[in-house]
Amino acid sequence: MDSPPCHARPRQTTKLCALWGHIATSTVLLCAQVSWAQAAMPAAEASRPSPSQVEKVIINKVIIDTDIGDDVDDAFALALAVKSPELQILGITTAFGDTETRARIVDRFLGEVGRAEIPVRAGKPTVAKSPLTQHRYAEGGQFAKAAHADAVDFLLEQIRRYPGEITLVAIGPLMNVGAAIDKDAATFHKLKRVILMGGCIRRGYGDLGYTAPVGAMAEWNILNDIPSAQKLFGAGVPLLVMPLDATQLKMDEVKRAFLFGQGTPVTDALTLLYHQWGQQTPTLFDPMTIAYLLQPELCPVKALRIRVDEKGFTRVEEGAANAQVCLDSNAEDFFRFYLKRVGSE
């Protein structure tokens, strides 16, 4: 639609011109949303397993350790997890800062999306460096619990119950991981694997592959508990690492409009948490851990030996590999998978 030019018009037509401009802009955004819907929704139907397919799905037992409530990408990771029938979520644990408020955010999220049966546990609180952007979400709703049992005890209990079967998905600073290793390293070693969002090998924050290069730097989850990160990389547990190099996945306006417009309990919860977060374009670092678990081809890995130094850098060294590391990913492939799965009914 062409809007009439607003220059050289009488003063009384100014409002009409502005209206035409608004209509044109809205039409462009609407067309972009329709394009995404056409690409995503038919495939979303196909992505839902039929009853016969569900029987063939390999169920992964998972525990998710999160610092939900600061950046909003943790919520997007939980959304993908609860929308995935391939995952048996044994529990969700919270780490770093005000862990009880974080746990109450998880309580409400799970209740709102119909998954209140999933246990929620809180790690030991640490000194908060900044207020939680989504703390108001914890204060609303009817699902938050007054207190939560200990995260580390829960993690170790579940590993003893299901030795060799549990994937720990770590998407926050590693306080609970380090504490579990300190408390019972032999039991921790019986994890099937750990999938970590953390570290930075070659590309730091802001290096999107097409922008000006930014060299390696200390990444948030590693930096906020360096000793625990060092323990994890030395634990001898199969470790898959999704570093900054592969997880700086920018969710633009068109993708947000598509997802938030679906009107499901999961997308409605994400919409509210996104607005409480209060920024514009989220970077979906954490969801790549869940996406990798479901479709490993989204983030191909390479065997490397990684050492966490005293400044929190994840250094590649010579020697036997101690981690499988994803060094690059395709953002469009990721979002096609993510939006189909999370945007479905």
N, C-alpha and C positions, 0 to 999 in steps of 0.2 A: 504494500500500500504506500503510495506517495503522499507525503504531507504537503499542503500548500506552503509556499515560501512565506515567511513571516516578515521579511524586510519590505519596506515600501508599502506597508499596509496602514490603513487608518487606525488611530489609537483604539477605537471601540472593538476592533477585531483581535486585539492582543490575546484575550482569554481563549478565543476560539483557536488561534494558532497554537497556543500552548497545549490545548486539548488534543489537537491533531498530532503534535509531537509525542504526547504521552501515549496515544493510541498506537502510533508507529512503533515506539520502543517496546510496548507491551506485546505487540504482535511478533516482534523478533524473538523475544524471550519465549513466548508461547510456542512458536515454531520449533525452537531449539528443544523445548521440553517434549514436544510431540515426537521429534526425531529420536530422542533418547527412549521414549516410551515404546516406539515402534521397534527399536533395536532390542530393548530389554525385556518387555513384558511377554511376548510370545515365547522367548527362550526361558523366561522365568517359569512358565507353565511346564516346559520340558525339563527344567532343572528339579522339579519336585518329584522325588522318587515315588513310583507306584508301589502298592502293597507288596507285589512280587519282588520289586527292586530293593525295598527296605530289607527283606529277608537276606539279600545278598550283600548288603552294605557291611563293611568291616567297621565295627563300633570301636572307637578310640576312647578309652577312659582318660579324662583330663581333669586337672586342677589348674585353675587360673589364678595367678598371683598378681595383683594389680594395685596401682596407686590412683585409682579413679577419683576424679574430683578436681584435679588441676587442669591439665590439658584435656581436651574432650575426646581424644582418640581412643582412650580406654573404653569409653562407652560404645564407640563404634565397633571395637573388638568384641565386647560382650554381646552386642547385637548379632554379629555374624555367628558367634558360638551358639546362641540360643535358637538361631534359625537353621541349625545344621543337624539333621537327624543322625549323621555319622558320629556325633560326639555324645558320649555319656559324661555329663559334667558332674563329677563327684563333689565338687565344692569350689567356692571362690574365696580367696583369702586376700586381705588388704595389708599394704605395707606403706611405711614412710609417713611421718608427720602424724596428723590426727586420724589414726586408723579406725577409730570407732565411728567418726562421721563418714569416712569412706565406706565402712561396712553398711551404714544406714542408707547411703546412696544405692549400694548394690541391693539391699533389701527391697527398697521401693521399686527399683528398676525390675527386679525379678517378679515382684508382685504385680506390677502393672502389665507385664507381658505374659502373665500366666505361668510363671516358672518358680513360684514361691517354695517349691519343694527342695530346691537346690540349697544345700547348707552354705552359710556365710560365716567366716571366722576372721578375727582381727589380729594382726600382729602387734607386737609391742610398740607403743607410740614413741616417736622421736620428736626432737625439737622442730616445730613447724617453721619453715623459712618464709612462707607467704600464706595468706588465707586461701582456703579452697574456693575456687570460682563457682562451684556448683553446690555449695553447702546448703542453699535454700531448698534444693531438691530433697535433701535428707530430712528436712524439717516438715515437709508436706506429705500428703498421702496417708495411708493407714497400715502400711506394711513394715515400717521400721521397728526393729527390736531394741529394747532398752540396753542390752549388753550382748556381747558375743564371746564365745569360747576362744581359746588360744589357737592361732593359725599354725604355729610350728608343731604343736602336739597333734593337731588334726592332720597335717601333712604326713607326719611320720606314721600315725595310726593307719592312714589309708594305704601307704606304701607297704606296711606289714600285712595288711589285708589282701592287697593285690600286688605281690612282688613281681617285678618285671612287666607289669601291664600299664602303668600310669605314665602319661606324658604330662610333665609340668610345664605350663606356658607362663613364662616370667616376663611381665610387661611393665614392671616398675623397678625402683631401686631394690637391691637384693638383700635387704635385712633379714627377711624370713628364710631365704635360701642359706645365707651364712649361718644363721642361728640353728637351722636344721642340721647342717653339716657338723657344727660344733657339738650339738647334742647327741647325734647318733649317725656318724659318717657311714657306718656299715649299712644301716637301713637306707639312708639317702642313696647309696650306691645301687640299690635295687630298683630305682626308677627305670622305666623303659628308656626315657630320654628327657632332655630339657630343650625347649624351644625358647630362645631368648631374643627379645627386642633390645638390642644394646650394642654399644661399641661403634667404632668408626675406623675403617681401614684406609681408605684413600680420599673419600669425599665427605667434607664436613657440612655443617648446617648451612643451607642456602645454595649448595652445589646440586643443581637439579639435572645435571648432565648436558644441558644446553645453555646454562648461564656461565658466568665467569668462574673458573675453577676455584674451589676453596679446599685447602689441604686438610689433612687429618687433624682431628681435635678430640678432646675428651667429651664423650657423650653423656647425657644426663643420668641415665639409669646406672651406668658404671661409676660416674663421678661421685654420686651421692652415697655410695658405700664401696669404696675401692677394696678394702680387705675382703668383703664378702664376694666380690667379683673375682678376686684372685683365688679364693677358695673354690668357687664354682669351676673355673677353668682348670684347676688342678685336681678336681674330684674324681676324674676317670669315668664320669657318666657320659653316655653319648650326648653330644651337645650340638645343636643347630642354632646358628647365629644369624639374625636378621639385623644388620647394622644400618647406620645412616645411609650408606652407599645405595641401599636397595629399598628404603622405606620412606623417602620423602615424597609422599604421594598426595598431591594437592587436590582437594575436592572443590572444584570450581562451582560457580553459581548455577549453571545448568544442571549439574549432577545433584546439587543440593535441592534444587526446586523439584526435580523428578522424585527424589527419595522422600522428601518431607511431604510431598503431595499424595503419597500413597494411602495415608489415613489408617494404617494398621496400628495395633498397640505398640509394636516395636518402633516403627517410624515416628509415631507421636511422641514416645519417650525420648527418642534421639532429638527430635525437634526442640523439645523443651530444654534438654540438657545443652544443646547447641546454643540456644539463646541465652541461657544462664552463663555459659562460658564467655559470651560477650565480645568475641572477635569475629572476623569475617570469614577467612578461608582456612578450614582445618587441614592439617597435614596428618594423614592416616598412617602414622608410624606403626602403631601396635596391631592393627588388624592384619598385617602381613603374616604375623605368627600363626594366626588361625587359618588364614588363606593357605599358607604353606602346608599346614597339617591336612587340609582338605584336598588341595591340588598342588603338589610339590613343584610341578612344572612352572608355576607362576613365579618361582624364585629359585632358579637352579643354584646348587651349592658346589663349593670347591673345598677340598680338604686342606686345611692350613693349621699351622701351629701358632697359637696366639698367646702372648704374654701381656697381662695387665700390669703396667708400670705404676710407679708410686704417684704419678700425676693423673692416672685414670685413662691414659691412652692404651688402646689395644694394638700392640705391636706384633707384626708378623715376623717369626723367627724361623731359622733352619731347625730341622728335627722332625720327629714323628708328629703327625697331626693330632691335635686334641679337640678340634671342632670342624664342623662342616659349615662354611660361611657363604652366604649369598652376597655377591658383589654387585649385582645389577638386576633390575626387574623392568618389566614393561608396564607402565602405568595404565595404559588403555586396556590391556588384558586383565589387569587386576580389577579395574573399576567395572568392566563388563561382568566379571564374575561376581563382584561384591554387590552391585546394584540388582542384578537378577535374583540373587539369593536373599538379600535383606529386604528388597522391595516387594517380594512375593507375599501373597496372602498367608 
